[in-house]
Amino acid sequence: MVNIEPEKARQGRWGSHVLTILIIGLILAVIAWFGLEFYGESIDPPHPAEQSQPSQ
């Protein structure tokens, strides 16, 4: 059995590349969500005005 030092046995190094990509992806998803919300509100037909019945 070969003993390998823990630092050499690591499969990857700690970096911010993956975290940066995840954060940018999350930001883009939120921007897309808000864009679709505003678009959905703009094409939504206007609600009919509430008509009150005349009181007697």
N, CA, C and O atoms as a Tinker XYZ file with bonds, in Angstrom:
   224  protein
     1  N      0.848000   -1.174000    0.000000    73     2
     2  CA     0.000000    0.000000    0.000000    64     1     3
     3  C      0.893000    1.236000    0.000000    63     2     4     5
     4  O      1.864000    1.336000    0.750000    81     3
     5  N      0.526000    2.170000   -0.869000    73     3     6
     6  CA     1.310000    3.388000   -1.004000    64     5     7
     7  C      0.619000    4.507000   -0.231000    63     6     8     9
     8  O     -0.574000    4.758000   -0.400000    81     7
     9  N      1.384000    5.163000    0.608000    73     7    10
    10  CA     0.850000    6.306000    1.361000    64     9    11
    11  C      1.086000    7.576000    0.557000    63    10    12    13
    12  O      2.206000    7.875000    0.143000    81    11
    13  N     -0.006000    8.319000    0.348000    73    11    14
    14  CA     0.077000    9.580000   -0.385000    64    13    15
    15  C     -0.291000   10.695000    0.578000    63    14    16    17
    16  O     -1.226000   10.580000    1.370000    81    15
    17  N      0.462000   11.764000    0.487000    73    15    18
    18  CA     0.183000   12.910000    1.354000    64    17    19
    19  C     -1.196000   13.478000    1.016000    63    18    20    21
    20  O     -1.589000   13.505000   -0.150000    81    19
    21  N     -1.926000   13.928000    2.031000    73    19    22
    22  CA    -3.286000   14.430000    1.791000    64    21    23
    23  C     -3.341000   15.585000    0.790000    63    22    24    25
    24  O     -4.287000   15.671000    0.007000    81    23
    25  N     -2.359000   16.458000    0.803000    73    23    26
    26  CA    -2.378000   17.597000   -0.118000    64    25    27
    27  C     -2.202000   17.148000   -1.564000    63    26    28    29
    28  O     -2.746000   17.784000   -2.468000    81    27
    29  N     -1.464000   16.077000   -1.807000    73    27    30
    30  CA    -1.254000   15.588000   -3.160000    64    29    31
    31  C     -2.415000   14.705000   -3.619000    63    30    32    33
    32  O     -2.604000   14.520000   -4.821000    81    31
    33  N     -3.188000   14.164000   -2.693000    73    31    34
    34  CA    -4.274000   13.260000   -3.036000    64    33    35
    35  C     -5.559000   13.991000   -3.408000    63    34    36    37
    36  O     -6.504000   13.384000   -3.911000    81    35
    37  N     -5.586000   15.267000   -3.164000    73    35    38
    38  CA    -6.789000   16.027000   -3.492000    64    37    39
    39  C     -7.030000   16.003000   -4.988000    63    38    40    41
    40  O     -6.088000   16.080000   -5.777000    81    39
    41  N     -8.293000   15.897000   -5.381000    73    39    42
    42  CA    -8.611000   15.819000   -6.798000    64    41    43
    43  C     -8.727000   17.191000   -7.448000    63    42    44    45
    44  O     -8.642000   17.309000   -8.670000    81    43
    45  N     -8.910000   18.175000   -6.680000    73    43    46
    46  CA    -9.035000   19.523000   -7.232000    64    45    47
    47  C     -8.524000   20.527000   -6.233000    63    46    48    49
    48  O     -8.335000   20.217000   -5.057000    81    47
    49  N     -8.307000   21.703000   -6.699000    73    47    50
    50  CA    -7.847000   22.742000   -5.781000    64    49    51
    51  C     -9.010000   23.660000   -5.478000    63    50    52    53
    52  O     -9.933000   23.795000   -6.281000    81    51
    53  N     -8.961000   24.283000   -4.330000    73    51    54
    54  CA   -10.011000   25.207000   -3.962000    64    53    55
    55  C     -9.862000   26.440000   -4.831000    63    54    56    57
    56  O     -8.794000   27.048000   -4.889000    81    55
    57  N    -10.908000   26.792000   -5.484000    73    55    58
    58  CA   -10.875000   27.968000   -6.339000    64    57    59
    59  C    -12.230000   28.629000   -6.371000    63    58    60    61
    60  O    -13.226000   28.103000   -5.875000    81    59
    61  N    -12.232000   29.772000   -6.959000    73    59    62
    62  CA   -13.483000   30.517000   -7.009000    64    61    63
    63  C    -14.149000   30.399000   -8.368000    63    62    64    65
    64  O    -15.187000   31.023000   -8.593000    81    63
    65  N    -13.583000   29.617000   -9.283000    73    63    66
    66  CA   -14.144000   29.535000  -10.624000    64    65    67
    67  C    -15.549000   28.927000  -10.607000    63    66    68    69
    68  O    -16.468000   29.482000  -11.210000    81    67
    69  N    -15.719000   27.827000   -9.943000    73    67    70
    70  CA   -17.030000   27.172000   -9.900000    64    69    71
    71  C    -18.028000   28.038000   -9.148000    63    70    72    73
    72  O    -19.170000   28.184000   -9.583000    81    71
    73  N    -17.617000   28.605000   -8.043000    73    71    74
    74  CA   -18.498000   29.475000   -7.273000    64    73    75
    75  C    -18.903000   30.693000   -8.101000    63    74    76    77
    76  O    -20.063000   31.103000   -8.067000    81    75
    77  N    -17.973000   31.266000   -8.834000    73    75    78
    78  CA   -18.276000   32.418000   -9.682000    64    77    79
    79  C    -19.291000   32.053000  -10.752000    63    78    80    81
    80  O    -20.232000   32.806000  -11.003000    81    79
    81  N    -19.105000   30.906000  -11.379000    73    79    82
    82  CA   -20.041000   30.471000  -12.422000    64    81    83
    83  C    -21.425000   30.225000  -11.828000    63    82    84    85
    84  O    -22.428000   30.586000  -12.443000    81    83
    85  N    -21.498000   29.624000  -10.657000    73    83    86
    86  CA   -22.787000   29.380000  -10.016000    64    85    87
    87  C    -23.493000   30.684000   -9.646000    63    86    88    89
    88  O    -24.702000   30.810000   -9.838000    81    87
    89  N    -22.761000   31.634000   -9.128000    73    87    90
    90  CA   -23.351000   32.919000   -8.747000    64    89    91
    91  C    -23.825000   33.675000   -9.980000    63    90    92    93
    92  O    -24.917000   34.244000   -9.974000    81    91
    93  N    -23.018000   33.686000  -11.039000    73    91    94
    94  CA   -23.422000   34.370000  -12.269000    64    93    95
    95  C    -24.655000   33.696000  -12.863000    63    94    96    97
    96  O    -25.560000   34.375000  -13.348000    81    95
    97  N    -24.694000   32.373000  -12.829000    73    95    98
    98  CA   -25.869000   31.663000  -13.322000    64    97    99
    99  C    -27.110000   31.997000  -12.524000    63    98   100   101
   100  O    -28.190000   32.161000  -13.092000    81    99
   101  N    -26.969000   32.099000  -11.217000    73    99   102
   102  CA   -28.097000   32.462000  -10.362000    64   101   103
   103  C    -28.573000   33.880000  -10.660000    63   102   104   105
   104  O    -29.776000   34.132000  -10.724000    81   103
   105  N    -27.647000   34.790000  -10.840000    73   103   106
   106  CA   -28.003000   36.171000  -11.168000    64   105   107
   107  C    -28.727000   36.238000  -12.507000    63   106   108   109
   108  O    -29.720000   36.954000  -12.637000    81   107
   109  N    -28.242000   35.500000  -13.505000    73   107   110
   110  CA   -28.896000   35.489000  -14.809000    64   109   111
   111  C    -30.291000   34.884000  -14.723000    63   110   112   113
   112  O    -31.209000   35.346000  -15.400000    81   111
   113  N    -30.457000   33.855000  -13.898000    73   111   114
   114  CA   -31.774000   33.254000  -13.729000    64   113   115
   115  C    -32.745000   34.239000  -13.078000    63   114   116   117
   116  O    -33.913000   34.290000  -13.461000    81   115
   117  N    -32.288000   35.012000  -12.113000    73   115   118
   118  CA   -33.142000   36.002000  -11.451000    64   117   119
   119  C    -33.507000   37.115000  -12.432000    63   118   120   121
   120  O    -34.648000   37.577000  -12.449000    81   119
   121  N    -32.548000   37.546000  -13.247000    73   119   122
   122  CA   -32.842000   38.575000  -14.245000    64   121   123
   123  C    -33.878000   38.062000  -15.239000    63   122   124   125
   124  O    -34.804000   38.790000  -15.596000    81   123
   125  N    -33.732000   36.827000  -15.685000    73   123   126
   126  CA   -34.701000   36.248000  -16.618000    64   125   127
   127  C    -36.071000   36.146000  -15.961000    63   126   128   129
   128  O    -37.087000   36.417000  -16.600000    81   127
   129  N    -36.105000   35.759000  -14.699000    73   127   130
   130  CA   -37.380000   35.631000  -13.977000    64   129   131
   131  C    -38.100000   36.978000  -13.919000    63   130   132   133
   132  O    -39.287000   37.065000  -14.232000    81   131
   133  N    -37.375000   38.029000  -13.517000    73   131   134
   134  CA   -37.994000   39.348000  -13.436000    64   133   135
   135  C    -38.410000   39.841000  -14.820000    63   134   136   137
   136  O    -39.455000   40.478000  -14.956000    81   135
   137  N    -37.619000   39.561000  -15.835000    73   135   138
   138  CA   -37.989000   39.950000  -17.187000    64   137   139
   139  C    -39.279000   39.299000  -17.623000    63   138   140   141
   140  O    -40.136000   39.949000  -18.223000    81   139
   141  N    -39.427000   38.012000  -17.324000    73   139   142
   142  CA   -40.666000   37.320000  -17.671000    64   141   143
   143  C    -41.846000   37.810000  -16.846000    63   142   144   145
   144  O    -42.971000   37.853000  -17.343000    81   143
   145  N    -41.607000   38.179000  -15.596000    73   143   146
   146  CA   -42.683000   38.726000  -14.762000    64   145   147
   147  C    -43.190000   40.044000  -15.342000    63   146   148   149
   148  O    -44.398000   40.254000  -15.447000    81   147
   149  N    -42.267000   40.933000  -15.719000    73   147   150
   150  CA   -42.678000   42.212000  -16.290000    64   149   151
   151  C    -43.373000   42.010000  -17.631000    63   150   152   153
   152  O    -44.352000   42.695000  -17.927000    81   151
   153  N    -42.884000   41.087000  -18.439000    73   151   154
   154  CA   -43.506000   40.807000  -19.729000    64   153   155
   155  C    -44.915000   40.242000  -19.523000    63   154   156   157
   156  O    -45.852000   40.629000  -20.221000    81   155
   157  N    -45.056000   39.341000  -18.579000    73   155   158
   158  CA   -46.360000   38.767000  -18.291000    64   157   159
   159  C    -47.348000   39.814000  -17.803000    63   158   160   161
   160  O    -48.526000   39.770000  -18.159000    81   159
   161  N    -46.881000   40.748000  -16.997000    73   159   162
   162  CA   -47.757000   41.816000  -16.521000    64   161   163
   163  C    -48.134000   42.753000  -17.659000    63   162   164   165
   164  O    -49.251000   43.271000  -17.685000    81   163
   165  N    -47.220000   42.979000  -18.602000    73   163   166
   166  CA   -47.513000   43.919000  -19.690000    64   165   167
   167  C    -48.507000   43.340000  -20.683000    63   166   168   169
   168  O    -49.252000   44.101000  -21.299000    81   167
   169  N    -48.548000   42.025000  -20.864000    73   167   170
   170  CA   -49.488000   41.445000  -21.814000    64   169   171
   171  C    -50.778000   40.983000  -21.139000    63   170   172   173
   172  O    -51.693000   40.501000  -21.806000    81   171
   173  N    -50.848000   41.129000  -19.830000    73   171   174
   174  CA   -52.047000   40.738000  -19.095000    64   173   175
   175  C    -53.173000   41.697000  -19.453000    63   174   176   177
   176  O    -52.987000   42.912000  -19.389000    81   175
   177  N    -54.340000   41.172000  -19.829000    73   175   178
   178  CA   -55.442000   42.081000  -20.172000    64   177   179
   179  C    -55.868000   42.885000  -18.946000    63   178   180   181
   180  O    -55.783000   42.397000  -17.819000    81   179
   181  N    -56.325000   44.113000  -19.168000    73   179   182
   182  CA   -56.734000   44.940000  -18.020000    64   181   183
   183  C    -57.944000   44.328000  -17.323000    63   182   184   185
   184  O    -58.823000   43.750000  -17.962000    81   183
   185  N    -57.969000   44.463000  -16.039000    73   183   186
   186  CA   -59.078000   43.940000  -15.247000    64   185   187
   187  C    -60.281000   44.864000  -15.405000    63   186   188   189
   188  O    -60.126000   46.085000  -15.415000    81   187
   189  N    -61.455000   44.304000  -15.528000    73   187   190
   190  CA   -62.636000   45.176000  -15.640000    64   189   191
   191  C    -62.829000   45.985000  -14.358000    63   190   192   193
   192  O    -62.614000   45.495000  -13.249000    81   191
   193  N    -63.233000   47.210000  -14.544000    73   191   194
   194  CA   -63.454000   48.076000  -13.375000    64   193   195
   195  C    -64.629000   47.533000  -12.572000    63   194   196   197
   196  O    -65.630000   47.078000  -13.126000    81   195
   197  N    -64.482000   47.591000  -11.291000    73   195   198
   198  CA   -65.570000   47.119000  -10.435000    64   197   199
   199  C    -66.762000   48.059000  -10.576000    63   198   200   201
   200  O    -66.646000   49.271000  -10.399000    81   199
   201  N    -67.875000   47.486000  -10.890000    73   199   202
   202  CA   -69.073000   48.293000  -11.052000    64   201   203
   203  C    -69.903000   48.192000   -9.784000    63   202   204   205
   204  O    -70.233000   47.100000   -9.322000    81   203
   205  N    -70.223000   49.314000   -9.250000    73   203   206
   206  CA   -71.043000   49.309000   -8.047000    64   205   207
   207  C    -72.510000   49.487000   -8.451000    63   206   208   209
   208  O    -72.837000   50.222000   -9.382000    81   207
   209  N    -73.346000   48.811000   -7.744000    73   207   210
   210  CA   -74.772000   48.924000   -8.030000    64   209   211
   211  C    -75.309000   50.185000   -7.346000    63   210   212   213
   212  O    -74.956000   50.495000   -6.208000    81   211
   213  N    -76.151000   50.884000   -8.055000    73   211   214
   214  CA   -76.687000   52.106000   -7.425000    64   213   215
   215  C    -77.516000   51.776000   -6.195000    63   214   216   217
   216  O    -78.319000   50.843000   -6.210000    81   215
   217  N    -77.324000   52.524000   -5.161000    73   215   218
   218  CA   -78.084000   52.283000   -3.922000    64   217   219
   219  C    -79.455000   52.960000   -4.028000    63   218   220   221
   220  O    -79.604000   54.002000   -4.666000    81   219
   221  N    -80.408000   52.365000   -3.411000    73   219   222
   222  CA   -81.767000   52.898000   -3.486000    64   221   223
   223  C    -82.177000   53.577000   -2.217000    63   222   224
   224  O    -83.296000   54.080000   -2.120000    81   223
